[in-house]
Amino acid sequence: MSDINEVEILLVEDNPNDEELTLRALRKHNLANRVHVVRDGAEALEFVFATGAYTDRKVENRPEVILLDLKLPKVDGLEVLRRIKSDERTKMTPVVVLTSSKEDRDIVESYKLGVNSYIVKPVDFDKFLQAVSQLGLYWLLLNQPPG
Protein backbone atom coordinates (compact mmCIF):
# COMPACT_ATOMS: atom_id res chain seq x y z
CA MET A 1 0.00 0.00 0.00
CA SER A 2 1.38 3.37 -0.92
CA ASP A 3 0.66 7.02 -0.45
CA ILE A 4 -3.03 7.61 0.27
CA ASN A 5 -3.06 10.33 -2.36
CA GLU A 6 -2.25 7.74 -5.04
CA VAL A 7 -4.96 5.22 -4.21
CA GLU A 8 -6.48 3.56 -7.25
CA ILE A 9 -8.87 1.25 -5.41
CA LEU A 10 -10.64 1.98 -2.16
CA LEU A 11 -11.85 -1.28 -0.62
CA VAL A 12 -14.59 -0.83 1.98
CA GLU A 13 -14.92 -4.21 3.68
CA ASP A 14 -15.45 -5.16 7.33
CA ASN A 15 -15.04 -8.92 6.92
CA PRO A 16 -11.32 -9.84 7.25
CA ASN A 17 -11.78 -13.01 5.16
CA ASP A 18 -13.46 -11.14 2.29
CA GLU A 19 -10.81 -8.41 2.54
CA GLU A 20 -8.02 -10.98 2.25
CA LEU A 21 -9.73 -12.77 -0.66
CA THR A 22 -10.21 -9.49 -2.50
CA LEU A 23 -6.62 -8.38 -1.94
CA ARG A 24 -5.32 -11.80 -2.98
CA ALA A 25 -7.34 -11.67 -6.18
CA LEU A 26 -6.05 -8.17 -6.95
CA ARG A 27 -2.46 -9.16 -6.12
CA LYS A 28 -2.69 -12.13 -8.47
CA HIS A 29 -3.17 -9.65 -11.32
CA ASN A 30 -0.77 -7.00 -9.98
CA LEU A 31 -3.60 -4.65 -9.08
CA ALA A 32 -3.07 -4.48 -5.31
CA ASN A 33 -0.19 -2.01 -5.07
CA ARG A 34 -2.43 1.02 -4.68
CA VAL A 35 -5.33 -0.33 -2.68
CA HIS A 36 -6.44 1.32 0.54
CA VAL A 37 -8.68 -0.65 2.88
CA VAL A 38 -11.19 0.85 5.30
CA ARG A 39 -13.33 -1.32 7.54
CA ASP A 40 -16.50 0.65 8.19
CA GLY A 41 -18.73 3.21 6.51
CA ALA A 42 -17.62 6.10 8.71
CA GLU A 43 -13.96 5.57 7.80
CA ALA A 44 -14.92 5.25 4.13
CA LEU A 45 -16.60 8.67 4.25
CA GLU A 46 -13.60 10.18 6.06
CA PHE A 47 -11.30 8.84 3.36
CA VAL A 48 -13.45 9.93 0.41
CA PHE A 49 -14.13 13.41 1.81
CA ALA A 50 -10.66 13.92 3.37
CA THR A 51 -11.87 14.44 6.94
CA GLY A 52 -10.99 12.93 10.31
CA ALA A 53 -7.89 10.73 10.05
CA TYR A 54 -7.57 11.65 6.34
CA THR A 55 -7.40 15.46 6.47
CA ASP A 56 -3.99 15.30 4.76
CA ARG A 57 -5.65 13.89 1.62
CA LYS A 58 -7.18 15.96 -1.13
CA VAL A 59 -10.77 15.13 -2.10
CA GLU A 60 -9.77 15.67 -5.74
CA ASN A 61 -7.36 12.70 -5.53
CA ARG A 62 -10.20 10.27 -5.71
CA PRO A 63 -9.75 6.56 -6.23
CA GLU A 64 -10.26 5.10 -9.70
CA VAL A 65 -12.94 2.85 -8.22
CA ILE A 66 -14.52 2.14 -4.83
CA LEU A 67 -15.37 -1.48 -3.98
CA LEU A 68 -18.13 -1.13 -1.40
CA ASP A 69 -19.69 -3.72 0.86
CA LEU A 70 -23.25 -2.89 1.95
CA LYS A 71 -23.34 -4.49 5.38
CA LEU A 72 -20.93 -2.24 7.28
CA PRO A 73 -20.60 -1.09 10.89
CA LYS A 74 -21.17 2.56 11.90
CA VAL A 75 -22.53 3.78 8.53
CA ASP A 76 -24.07 1.27 6.13
CA GLY A 77 -22.97 0.94 2.53
CA LEU A 78 -26.12 2.45 1.06
CA GLU A 79 -25.58 5.63 3.09
CA VAL A 80 -21.92 5.75 1.99
CA LEU A 81 -23.07 5.38 -1.63
CA ARG A 82 -25.76 8.07 -1.14
CA ARG A 83 -23.20 10.56 0.22
CA ILE A 84 -20.61 9.86 -2.50
CA LYS A 85 -23.09 10.16 -5.36
CA SER A 86 -24.79 13.29 -3.98
CA ASP A 87 -21.61 15.35 -3.67
CA GLU A 88 -20.38 17.24 -6.74
CA ARG A 89 -16.72 16.50 -5.88
CA THR A 90 -17.17 12.73 -5.77
CA LYS A 91 -20.29 11.78 -7.72
CA MET A 92 -18.30 10.76 -10.82
CA THR A 93 -16.21 8.24 -8.84
CA PRO A 94 -17.15 4.72 -9.96
CA VAL A 95 -18.62 2.69 -7.11
CA VAL A 96 -19.00 -1.07 -7.36
CA VAL A 97 -21.06 -2.75 -4.68
CA LEU A 98 -19.40 -6.05 -3.81
CA THR A 99 -21.70 -7.72 -1.32
CA SER A 100 -23.29 -10.97 -0.26
CA SER A 101 -26.74 -9.35 -0.35
CA LYS A 102 -29.04 -10.63 -3.07
CA GLU A 103 -31.99 -8.67 -1.65
CA ASP A 104 -33.95 -6.90 -4.38
CA ARG A 105 -34.38 -3.77 -2.29
CA ASP A 106 -30.58 -3.43 -1.86
CA ILE A 107 -30.02 -3.90 -5.57
CA VAL A 108 -32.77 -1.45 -6.58
CA GLU A 109 -31.74 1.14 -3.99
CA SER A 110 -28.08 0.91 -5.04
CA TYR A 111 -28.95 1.62 -8.66
CA LYS A 112 -31.31 4.44 -7.67
CA LEU A 113 -28.42 6.01 -5.78
CA GLY A 114 -26.14 5.76 -8.82
CA VAL A 115 -24.00 2.66 -8.27
CA ASN A 116 -21.97 1.73 -11.34
CA SER A 117 -22.17 -2.01 -10.79
CA TYR A 118 -23.66 -4.45 -8.27
CA ILE A 119 -21.89 -7.75 -7.77
CA VAL A 120 -22.98 -10.49 -5.40
CA LYS A 121 -19.94 -12.15 -3.86
CA PRO A 122 -19.64 -15.71 -5.05
CA VAL A 123 -18.95 -18.18 -2.27
CA ASP A 124 -16.64 -20.28 -4.45
CA PHE A 125 -13.07 -19.00 -4.05
CA ASP A 126 -12.03 -19.46 -7.69
CA LYS A 127 -15.12 -17.63 -8.95
CA PHE A 128 -14.48 -14.87 -6.43
CA LEU A 129 -10.85 -14.53 -7.60
CA GLN A 130 -12.00 -14.36 -11.19
CA ALA A 131 -14.75 -11.80 -10.47
CA VAL A 132 -12.48 -9.47 -8.51
CA SER A 133 -9.61 -9.65 -10.96
CA GLN A 134 -11.91 -8.94 -13.91
CA LEU A 135 -13.40 -6.07 -11.95
CA GLY A 136 -9.98 -4.59 -11.26
CA LEU A 137 -8.79 -5.04 -14.82
CA TYR A 138 -11.92 -3.40 -16.17
CA TRP A 139 -11.96 -0.34 -13.88
CA LEU A 140 -8.22 0.30 -13.91
CA LEU A 141 -7.28 -0.60 -17.47
CA LEU A 142 -10.34 -0.41 -19.72
CA ASN A 143 -12.81 2.08 -18.30
CA GLN A 144 -12.47 5.66 -19.55
CA PRO A 145 -13.01 7.98 -16.55
CA PRO A 146 -14.66 11.38 -17.00
CA GLY A 147 -12.24 14.25 -17.64
C-alpha positions as CSV (number, residue, x, y, z in Angstrom):
1,M,0.0,0.0,0.0
2,S,1.4,3.4,-0.9
3,D,0.7,7.0,-0.5
4,I,-3.0,7.6,0.3
5,N,-3.1,10.3,-2.4
6,E,-2.3,7.7,-5.0
7,V,-5.0,5.2,-4.2
8,E,-6.5,3.6,-7.2
9,I,-8.9,1.2,-5.4
10,L,-10.6,2.0,-2.2
11,L,-11.8,-1.3,-0.6
12,V,-14.6,-0.8,2.0
13,E,-14.9,-4.2,3.7
14,D,-15.4,-5.2,7.3
15,N,-15.0,-8.9,6.9
16,P,-11.3,-9.8,7.3
17,N,-11.8,-13.0,5.2
18,D,-13.5,-11.1,2.3
19,E,-10.8,-8.4,2.5
20,E,-8.0,-11.0,2.3
21,L,-9.7,-12.8,-0.7
22,T,-10.2,-9.5,-2.5
23,L,-6.6,-8.4,-1.9
24,R,-5.3,-11.8,-3.0
25,A,-7.3,-11.7,-6.2
26,L,-6.0,-8.2,-6.9
27,R,-2.5,-9.2,-6.1
28,K,-2.7,-12.1,-8.5
29,H,-3.2,-9.6,-11.3
30,N,-0.8,-7.0,-10.0
31,L,-3.6,-4.6,-9.1
32,A,-3.1,-4.5,-5.3
33,N,-0.2,-2.0,-5.1
34,R,-2.4,1.0,-4.7
35,V,-5.3,-0.3,-2.7
36,H,-6.4,1.3,0.5
37,V,-8.7,-0.6,2.9
38,V,-11.2,0.9,5.3
39,R,-13.3,-1.3,7.5
40,D,-16.5,0.7,8.2
41,G,-18.7,3.2,6.5
42,A,-17.6,6.1,8.7
43,E,-14.0,5.6,7.8
44,A,-14.9,5.3,4.1
45,L,-16.6,8.7,4.2
46,E,-13.6,10.2,6.1
47,F,-11.3,8.8,3.4
48,V,-13.4,9.9,0.4
49,F,-14.1,13.4,1.8
50,A,-10.7,13.9,3.4
51,T,-11.9,14.4,6.9
52,G,-11.0,12.9,10.3
53,A,-7.9,10.7,10.1
54,Y,-7.6,11.7,6.3
55,T,-7.4,15.5,6.5
56,D,-4.0,15.3,4.8
57,R,-5.6,13.9,1.6
58,K,-7.2,16.0,-1.1
59,V,-10.8,15.1,-2.1
60,E,-9.8,15.7,-5.7
61,N,-7.4,12.7,-5.5
62,R,-10.2,10.3,-5.7
63,P,-9.8,6.6,-6.2
64,E,-10.3,5.1,-9.7
65,V,-12.9,2.8,-8.2
66,I,-14.5,2.1,-4.8
67,L,-15.4,-1.5,-4.0
68,L,-18.1,-1.1,-1.4
69,D,-19.7,-3.7,0.9
70,L,-23.2,-2.9,2.0
71,K,-23.3,-4.5,5.4
72,L,-20.9,-2.2,7.3
73,P,-20.6,-1.1,10.9
74,K,-21.2,2.6,11.9
75,V,-22.5,3.8,8.5
76,D,-24.1,1.3,6.1
77,G,-23.0,0.9,2.5
78,L,-26.1,2.5,1.1
79,E,-25.6,5.6,3.1
80,V,-21.9,5.8,2.0
81,L,-23.1,5.4,-1.6
82,R,-25.8,8.1,-1.1
83,R,-23.2,10.6,0.2
84,I,-20.6,9.9,-2.5
85,K,-23.1,10.2,-5.4
86,S,-24.8,13.3,-4.0
87,D,-21.6,15.4,-3.7
88,E,-20.4,17.2,-6.7
89,R,-16.7,16.5,-5.9
90,T,-17.2,12.7,-5.8
91,K,-20.3,11.8,-7.7
92,M,-18.3,10.8,-10.8
93,T,-16.2,8.2,-8.8
94,P,-17.2,4.7,-10.0
95,V,-18.6,2.7,-7.1
96,V,-19.0,-1.1,-7.4
97,V,-21.1,-2.8,-4.7
98,L,-19.4,-6.0,-3.8
99,T,-21.7,-7.7,-1.3
100,S,-23.3,-11.0,-0.3
101,S,-26.7,-9.4,-0.3
102,K,-29.0,-10.6,-3.1
103,E,-32.0,-8.7,-1.6
104,D,-33.9,-6.9,-4.4
105,R,-34.4,-3.8,-2.3
106,D,-30.6,-3.4,-1.9
107,I,-30.0,-3.9,-5.6
108,V,-32.8,-1.5,-6.6
109,E,-31.7,1.1,-4.0
110,S,-28.1,0.9,-5.0
111,Y,-28.9,1.6,-8.7
112,K,-31.3,4.4,-7.7
113,L,-28.4,6.0,-5.8
114,G,-26.1,5.8,-8.8
115,V,-24.0,2.7,-8.3
116,N,-22.0,1.7,-11.3
117,S,-22.2,-2.0,-10.8
118,Y,-23.7,-4.5,-8.3
119,I,-21.9,-7.7,-7.8
120,V,-23.0,-10.5,-5.4
121,K,-19.9,-12.1,-3.9
122,P,-19.6,-15.7,-5.1
123,V,-18.9,-18.2,-2.3
124,D,-16.6,-20.3,-4.5
125,F,-13.1,-19.0,-4.1
126,D,-12.0,-19.5,-7.7
127,K,-15.1,-17.6,-8.9
128,F,-14.5,-14.9,-6.4
129,L,-10.9,-14.5,-7.6
130,Q,-12.0,-14.4,-11.2
131,A,-14.8,-11.8,-10.5
132,V,-12.5,-9.5,-8.5
133,S,-9.6,-9.6,-11.0
134,Q,-11.9,-8.9,-13.9
135,L,-13.4,-6.1,-12.0
136,G,-10.0,-4.6,-11.3
137,L,-8.8,-5.0,-14.8
138,Y,-11.9,-3.4,-16.2
139,W,-12.0,-0.3,-13.9
140,L,-8.2,0.3,-13.9
141,L,-7.3,-0.6,-17.5
142,L,-10.3,-0.4,-19.7
143,N,-12.8,2.1,-18.3
144,Q,-12.5,5.7,-19.5
145,P,-13.0,8.0,-16.6
146,P,-14.7,11.4,-17.0
147,G,-12.2,14.2,-17.6
